[in-house]
């Protein structure tokens, strides 16, 4: 039985594949294999520096497991000083910041 966390109407698996130490081809293979074996939650962060490999693993894993993007959760954190900061300050996100 998989423990689930409910947030904003979503049912997110409590355990996800952590990608902190994964790089390059090892990361691609780990993410792809995890999805094929039943993982539906991938945890990553901008500071890990493996975004491209995680993305490639997701594409391969979704394809090989016959999943749609909506079937999985990807959780991430970005560095506060990151170039993404203006996106988080966009008018559509103001309600989230309150």
PASEGU-217037 format. One record per atom (N, C-alpha, C, O): residue in three letters; x, y, z. Coordinates in steps of 0.02 Angstrom, whole numbers. Each point is the difference from the previous one (the first is absolute). Example, Ala and Ser with C-alpha at 12.3 -4.5 7.8 and 13.67 -1.06 7.14 Angstrom:
// PASEGU-217037
+--------+--------+--------+--------+
: drennu :   east :  north :     up :
+--------+--------+--------+--------+
:    Ala :    660 :   -284 :    390 :
:    Ala :    -45 :     59 :      0 :
:    Ala :     45 :     60 :      0 :
:    Ala :     52 :     -1 :     33 :
:    Ser :    -70 :     54 :    -69 :
:    Ser :     42 :     59 :      3 :
:    Ser :    -39 :     55 :     37 :
:    Ser :     25 :     55 :      8 :
+--------+--------+--------+--------+
END
This chain:
// PASEGU-217037
+--------+--------+--------+--------+
: drennu :   east :  north :     up :
+--------+--------+--------+--------+
:    Unk :     42 :    -59 :      0 :
:    Unk :    -42 :     59 :      0 :
:    Unk :     44 :     62 :      0 :
:    Unk :     48 :      5 :     39 :
:    Unk :    -63 :     43 :    -83 :
:    Unk :     39 :     61 :     -6 :
:    Unk :    -31 :     55 :     43 :
:    Unk :    -59 :     14 :     -5 :
:    Unk :    101 :     17 :     47 :
:    Unk :    -24 :     57 :     39 :
:    Unk :     -9 :     60 :    -47 :
:    Unk :     42 :     12 :    -43 :
:    Unk :    -97 :     23 :     53 :
:    Unk :    -18 :     57 :    -44 :
:    Unk :     -3 :     63 :     42 :
:    Unk :    -23 :      0 :     57 :
:    Unk :     46 :     55 :    -87 :
:    Unk :     -7 :     67 :     29 :
:    Unk :    -51 :     37 :    -43 :
:    Unk :      8 :      2 :    -61 :
:    Unk :    -58 :     26 :     92 :
:    Unk :    -50 :     38 :    -38 :
:    Unk :     15 :     74 :      6 :
:    Unk :      9 :     27 :     55 :
:    Unk :     -5 :      7 :   -113 :
:    Unk :     14 :     72 :     -2 :
:    Unk :    -36 :     32 :    -59 :
:    Unk :      9 :    -21 :    -57 :
:    Unk :    -50 :     70 :     72 :
:    Unk :    -36 :     37 :    -53 :
:    Unk :    -38 :    -46 :    -47 :
:    Unk :     -3 :     12 :    -60 :
:    Unk :    -27 :    -64 :     87 :
:    Unk :    -39 :    -46 :    -41 :
:    Unk :     40 :    -55 :    -33 :
:    Unk :    -29 :    -45 :    -31 :
:    Unk :     95 :     47 :     35 :
:    Unk :     42 :    -51 :    -31 :
:    Unk :     18 :    -53 :     52 :
:    Unk :      7 :     15 :     60 :
:    Unk :      0 :    -76 :    -83 :
:    Unk :     21 :    -56 :     44 :
:    Unk :     71 :    -19 :    -22 :
:    Unk :      9 :    -34 :    -51 :
:    Unk :     40 :     56 :     90 :
:    Unk :     70 :     -7 :    -18 :
:    Unk :     32 :    -58 :     40 :
:    Unk :     -6 :     -1 :     61 :
:    Unk :     39 :    -46 :    -95 :
:    Unk :     35 :    -52 :     37 :
:    Unk :     51 :     31 :     48 :
:    Unk :     38 :     43 :    -19 :
:    Unk :    -39 :    -65 :     81 :
:    Unk :     45 :     28 :     51 :
:    Unk :     73 :    -16 :    -12 :
:    Unk :     44 :     38 :     21 :
:    Unk :    -30 :    -92 :    -55 :
:    Unk :     68 :    -20 :    -15 :
:    Unk :     14 :     12 :    -73 :
:    Unk :    -37 :    -22 :    -44 :
:    Unk :     91 :     58 :     31 :
:    Unk :     20 :     13 :    -69 :
:    Unk :     72 :    -19 :    -11 :
:    Unk :     38 :     -9 :     48 :
:    Unk :    -18 :      3 :   -110 :
:    Unk :     69 :    -14 :    -17 :
:    Unk :     39 :     65 :      9 :
:    Unk :    -14 :     49 :    -34 :
:    Unk :     63 :    -48 :     78 :
:    Unk :     43 :     57 :      8 :
:    Unk :     56 :     -1 :    -52 :
:    Unk :     30 :    -52 :    -13 :
:    Unk :    -17 :    110 :    -16 :
:    Unk :     49 :      3 :    -54 :
:    Unk :     63 :     40 :     18 :
:    Unk :     40 :     17 :    -44 :
:    Unk :    -31 :      0 :    107 :
:    Unk :     54 :     44 :     21 :
:    Unk :     69 :    -23 :    -24 :
:    Unk :     40 :     41 :    -23 :
:    Unk :    -25 :   -103 :     29 :
:    Unk :     68 :    -24 :    -16 :
:    Unk :      5 :    -29 :    -71 :
:    Unk :     54 :    -24 :    -19 :
:    Unk :   -107 :     27 :    -18 :
:    Unk :     -1 :    -31 :    -67 :
:    Unk :     23 :     50 :    -53 :
:    Unk :    -22 :     57 :     -1 :
:    Unk :     64 :    -80 :    -44 :
:    Unk :     26 :     41 :    -55 :
:    Unk :     -1 :    -38 :    -65 :
:    Unk :      6 :    -62 :     -1 :
:    Unk :    -14 :     99 :    -53 :
:    Unk :      9 :    -25 :    -68 :
:    Unk :    -40 :    -65 :    -14 :
:    Unk :    -58 :     -5 :     18 :
:    Unk :     91 :    -43 :    -50 :
:    Unk :    -34 :    -62 :    -22 :
:    Unk :    -28 :    -39 :     59 :
:    Unk :    -52 :    -32 :     -6 :
:    Unk :     86 :     33 :     63 :
:    Unk :    -24 :    -35 :     59 :
:    Unk :    -67 :     30 :     23 :
:    Unk :    -46 :    -36 :     19 :
:    Unk :     40 :    102 :    -23 :
:    Unk :    -62 :     34 :     19 :
:    Unk :    -57 :    -18 :    -48 :
:    Unk :    -55 :    -17 :     20 :
:    Unk :     70 :     20 :    -85 :
:    Unk :    -50 :    -17 :    -51 :
:    Unk :    -27 :    -70 :     13 :
:    Unk :    -60 :    -11 :      2 :
:    Unk :    106 :    -37 :      7 :
:    Unk :    -20 :    -70 :     10 :
:    Unk :    -38 :    -10 :     65 :
:    Unk :    -49 :    -38 :      2 :
:    Unk :     70 :     72 :     51 :
:    Unk :    -35 :     -8 :     65 :
:    Unk :    -71 :     26 :     -3 :
:    Unk :    -46 :    -32 :     25 :
:    Unk :     36 :     91 :    -56 :
:    Unk :    -67 :     28 :     -5 :
:    Unk :    -44 :    -43 :    -44 :
:    Unk :    -57 :    -15 :     17 :
:    Unk :     84 :     -6 :    -74 :
:    Unk :    -39 :    -43 :    -46 :
:    Unk :    -19 :    -65 :     34 :
:    Unk :    -58 :    -21 :     -5 :
:    Unk :    105 :    -11 :     38 :
:    Unk :    -13 :    -63 :     34 :
:    Unk :    -51 :      8 :     57 :
:    Unk :    -44 :    -41 :      8 :
:    Unk :     51 :     95 :     30 :
:    Unk :    -46 :     13 :     55 :
:    Unk :    -72 :      4 :    -25 :
:    Unk :    -46 :    -29 :     29 :
:    Unk :     35 :     65 :    -84 :
:    Unk :    -68 :      7 :    -27 :
:    Unk :    -26 :    -67 :    -25 :
:    Unk :    -58 :    -17 :     10 :
:    Unk :    102 :    -21 :    -43 :
:    Unk :    -20 :    -66 :    -24 :
:    Unk :    -18 :    -47 :     57 :
:    Unk :    -44 :    -43 :     -7 :
:    Unk :     78 :     51 :     65 :
:    Unk :    -12 :    -44 :     58 :
:    Unk :    -57 :     23 :     45 :
:    Unk :    -16 :    -34 :     49 :
:    Unk :    -14 :     91 :    -64 :
:    Unk :    -58 :     21 :     39 :
:    Unk :      5 :     65 :     38 :
:    Unk :    -49 :     23 :     28 :
:    Unk :    108 :      7 :    -26 :
:    Unk :      6 :     66 :     32 :
:    Unk :    -43 :     50 :    -39 :
:    Unk :     -2 :     -1 :    -61 :
:    Unk :    -31 :     45 :     98 :
:    Unk :    -41 :     52 :    -32 :
:    Unk :     16 :     69 :     28 :
:    Unk :    -37 :     48 :    -11 :
:    Unk :     94 :    -43 :     46 :
:    Unk :     22 :     62 :     31 :
:    Unk :     76 :      4 :     -8 :
:    Unk :     36 :    -43 :     25 :
:    Unk :    -13 :     95 :    -59 :
:    Unk :     71 :     12 :     -9 :
:    Unk :     17 :     66 :     35 :
:    Unk :    -32 :     51 :    -12 :
:    Unk :     82 :    -53 :     56 :
:    Unk :     19 :     59 :     38 :
:    Unk :     68 :     26 :    -25 :
:    Unk :     48 :    -38 :     -5 :
:    Unk :    -45 :    102 :    -11 :
:    Unk :     61 :     30 :    -26 :
:    Unk :      7 :     71 :     24 :
:    Unk :    -44 :     25 :     35 :
:    Unk :     97 :      8 :    -53 :
:    Unk :     11 :     70 :     18 :
:    Unk :     48 :     31 :    -50 :
:    Unk :     44 :    -33 :    -27 :
:    Unk :    -53 :     97 :     16 :
:    Unk :     44 :     36 :    -46 :
:    Unk :     73 :     -6 :     19 :
:    Unk :     43 :     -7 :    -44 :
:    Unk :    -28 :      9 :    108 :
:    Unk :     70 :     -1 :     21 :
:    Unk :     35 :    -67 :    -13 :
:    Unk :     61 :     -4 :      5 :
:    Unk :    -99 :    -48 :    -22 :
:    Unk :     31 :    -65 :    -16 :
:    Unk :     35 :      3 :    -68 :
:    Unk :     46 :    -39 :    -13 :
:    Unk :    -67 :     85 :    -30 :
:    Unk :     31 :      9 :    -65 :
:    Unk :    -11 :    -58 :    -48 :
:    Unk :     40 :    -10 :    -46 :
:    Unk :    -93 :    -27 :     55 :
:    Unk :    -13 :    -58 :    -44 :
:    Unk :    -67 :      4 :    -36 :
:    Unk :    -30 :    -51 :    -16 :
:    Unk :      6 :    113 :      4 :
:    Unk :    -66 :      9 :    -29 :
:    Unk :     -8 :    -35 :    -67 :
:    Unk :    -52 :    -31 :    -13 :
:    Unk :    103 :     36 :    -30 :
:    Unk :     -5 :    -31 :    -67 :
:    Unk :     -5 :    -76 :      6 :
:    Unk :    -39 :    -31 :    -36 :
:    Unk :     79 :      2 :     79 :
:    Unk :     -1 :    -73 :      8 :
:    Unk :    -66 :    -24 :     31 :
:    Unk :    -27 :    -51 :    -20 :
:    Unk :      2 :     88 :     69 :
:    Unk :    -65 :    -17 :     29 :
:    Unk :    -54 :      4 :    -54 :
:    Unk :    -42 :    -44 :     -6 :
:    Unk :     43 :     98 :    -34 :
:    Unk :    -49 :      8 :    -54 :
:    Unk :      3 :    -56 :    -51 :
:    Unk :    -52 :    -25 :    -21 :
:    Unk :    112 :      6 :      2 :
:    Unk :      7 :    -56 :    -47 :
:    Unk :    -25 :    -65 :     30 :
:    Unk :    -34 :    -39 :    -34 :
:    Unk :     50 :     27 :     98 :
:    Unk :    -24 :    -60 :     34 :
:    Unk :    -76 :     -1 :      4 :
:    Unk :    -31 :    -52 :     -7 :
:    Unk :      2 :    111 :     20 :
:    Unk :    -74 :      5 :      2 :
:    Unk :    -30 :    -18 :    -68 :
:    Unk :    -47 :    -39 :     -4 :
:    Unk :     75 :     67 :    -49 :
:    Unk :    -26 :    -15 :    -67 :
:    Unk :      4 :    -74 :    -15 :
:    Unk :    -48 :    -31 :    -23 :
:    Unk :    106 :      1 :     35 :
:    Unk :      9 :    -71 :    -14 :
:    Unk :    -45 :    -42 :     45 :
:    Unk :    -30 :    -49 :    -23 :
:    Unk :     26 :     67 :     87 :
:    Unk :    -41 :    -38 :     47 :
:    Unk :    -74 :      3 :    -15 :
:    Unk :    -35 :    -51 :      4 :
:    Unk :     11 :    110 :    -21 :
:    Unk :    -70 :      6 :    -18 :
:    Unk :    -16 :    -43 :    -60 :
:    Unk :    -51 :    -35 :     -2 :
:    Unk :     95 :     38 :    -48 :
:    Unk :    -11 :    -39 :    -60 :
:    Unk :      2 :    -75 :     15 :
:    Unk :    -45 :    -37 :    -21 :
:    Unk :     97 :     14 :     57 :
:    Unk :      6 :    -72 :     11 :
:    Unk :    -52 :    -28 :     48 :
:    Unk :    -17 :    -59 :     -3 :
:    Unk :     -9 :    101 :     48 :
:    Unk :    -51 :    -22 :     48 :
:    Unk :    -71 :     12 :    -27 :
:    Unk :    -49 :    -20 :     32 :
:    Unk :     44 :     52 :    -90 :
:    Unk :    -66 :     14 :    -28 :
:    Unk :    -40 :     50 :     42 :
:    Unk :    -61 :     -5 :      5 :
:    Unk :     97 :     53 :     25 :
:    Unk :    -32 :     50 :     43 :
:    Unk :     -8 :     67 :    -35 :
:    Unk :     36 :     15 :    -48 :
:    Unk :    -82 :     25 :     73 :
:    Unk :     -7 :     69 :    -22 :
:    Unk :     33 :     44 :     53 :
:    Unk :      8 :    -21 :     57 :
:    Unk :     12 :     81 :    -76 :
:    Unk :     32 :     46 :     47 :
:    Unk :    -44 :     11 :     61 :
:    Unk :     26 :      8 :     56 :
:    Unk :    -91 :     -6 :    -64 :
:    Unk :    -47 :     10 :     56 :
:    Unk :     -1 :    -58 :     49 :
:    Unk :    -30 :      6 :     54 :
:    Unk :     61 :    -61 :    -71 :
:    Unk :      1 :    -59 :     45 :
:    Unk :     54 :      4 :     54 :
:    Unk :      0 :    -40 :     46 :
:    Unk :     45 :     89 :    -52 :
:    Unk :     56 :      3 :     47 :
:    Unk :      6 :     69 :     31 :
:    Unk :    -28 :     49 :    -25 :
:    Unk :     66 :    -46 :     80 :
:    Unk :     15 :     63 :     34 :
:    Unk :     75 :     11 :     -1 :
:    Unk :     38 :    -45 :     15 :
:    Unk :    -18 :    106 :    -32 :
:    Unk :     70 :     20 :      3 :
:    Unk :      2 :     58 :     49 :
:    Unk :    -28 :     53 :    -14 :
:    Unk :     62 :    -63 :     70 :
:    Unk :      7 :     54 :     49 :
:    Unk :     71 :     27 :     -6 :
:    Unk :     48 :    -37 :    -11 :
:    Unk :    -43 :    103 :     18 :
:    Unk :     65 :     32 :     -8 :
:    Unk :      4 :     62 :     44 :
:    Unk :    -50 :     26 :     24 :
:    Unk :    110 :     -4 :    -15 :
:    Unk :     13 :     63 :     35 :
:    Unk :     47 :     41 :    -44 :
:    Unk :     44 :    -28 :    -33 :
:    Unk :    -54 :     93 :     33 :
:    Unk :     46 :     42 :    -38 :
:    Unk :     38 :     45 :     48 :
:    Unk :    -24 :     15 :     55 :
:    Unk :     81 :      7 :    -76 :
:    Unk :     42 :     44 :     41 :
:    Unk :    -34 :     68 :      2 :
:    Unk :    -21 :     26 :    -52 :
:    Unk :     16 :      4 :    111 :
:    Unk :    -36 :     63 :      8 :
:    Unk :     27 :     55 :    -46 :
:    Unk :    -39 :     43 :    -22 :
:    Unk :    101 :    -44 :      6 :
:    Unk :     28 :     51 :    -44 :
:    Unk :     -2 :    -21 :    -73 :
:    Unk :     32 :     31 :    -43 :
:    Unk :    -69 :    -82 :     28 :
:    Unk :     -1 :    -28 :    -67 :
:    Unk :    -35 :     45 :    -50 :
:    Unk :    -35 :     47 :     19 :
:    Unk :     47 :    -61 :    -82 :
:    Unk :    -32 :     37 :    -53 :
:    Unk :    -75 :    -12 :     -3 :
:    Unk :    -36 :     35 :    -36 :
:    Unk :     11 :    -85 :     73 :
:    Unk :    -72 :    -14 :      2 :
:    Unk :    -38 :     48 :     46 :
:    Unk :    -61 :      2 :     -3 :
:    Unk :     96 :     36 :     45 :
:    Unk :    -33 :     42 :     48 :
:    Unk :    -52 :     47 :    -31 :
:    Unk :    -54 :      7 :     29 :
:    Unk :     67 :     25 :    -86 :
:    Unk :    -52 :     43 :    -30 :
:    Unk :    -65 :    -38 :    -15 :
:    Unk :    -54 :     30 :      2 :
:    Unk :     58 :    -93 :    -19 :
:    Unk :    -59 :    -40 :    -14 :
:    Unk :    -43 :     -6 :     63 :
:    Unk :    -61 :      5 :     -3 :
:    Unk :     94 :    -16 :     60 :
:    Unk :    -36 :     -7 :     63 :
:    Unk :    -32 :     65 :     23 :
:    Unk :    -46 :     -1 :     41 :
:    Unk :     70 :     56 :    -67 :
:    Unk :    -28 :     65 :     18 :
:    Unk :    -51 :     24 :    -50 :
:    Unk :    -27 :     55 :      8 :
:    Unk :     12 :    -94 :    -59 :
:    Unk :    -49 :     19 :    -51 :
:    Unk :    -69 :     10 :     32 :
:    Unk :    -15 :    -32 :     50 :
:    Unk :    -26 :     76 :    -79 :
:    Unk :    -67 :     15 :     29 :
:    Unk :    -42 :    -63 :     14 :
:    Unk :    -37 :     -2 :     49 :
:    Unk :     42 :    -48 :    -92 :
:    Unk :    -40 :    -60 :     10 :
:    Unk :     22 :    -39 :     62 :
:    Unk :    -38 :    -43 :     24 :
:    Unk :     97 :     57 :      1 :
:    Unk :     26 :    -37 :     58 :
:    Unk :     -7 :     39 :     65 :
:    Unk :     17 :    -26 :     53 :
:    Unk :    -42 :     88 :    -56 :
:    Unk :     -3 :     40 :     61 :
:    Unk :    -42 :    -33 :     54 :
:    Unk :     17 :      5 :     59 :
:    Unk :    -70 :    -37 :    -78 :
:    Unk :    -42 :    -34 :     50 :
:    Unk :     38 :    -55 :     36 :
:    Unk :    -11 :    -13 :     59 :
:    Unk :     57 :    -19 :    -94 :
:    Unk :     40 :    -54 :     30 :
:    Unk :     50 :     27 :     51 :
:    Unk :     17 :    -34 :     48 :
:    Unk :      5 :     96 :    -58 :
:    Unk :     51 :     29 :     44 :
:    Unk :    -31 :     24 :     65 :
:    Unk :     36 :      9 :     49 :
:    Unk :   -100 :      1 :    -47 :
:    Unk :    -33 :     26 :     61 :
:    Unk :     -5 :    -51 :     54 :
:    Unk :    -26 :     15 :     54 :
+--------+--------+--------+--------+
END
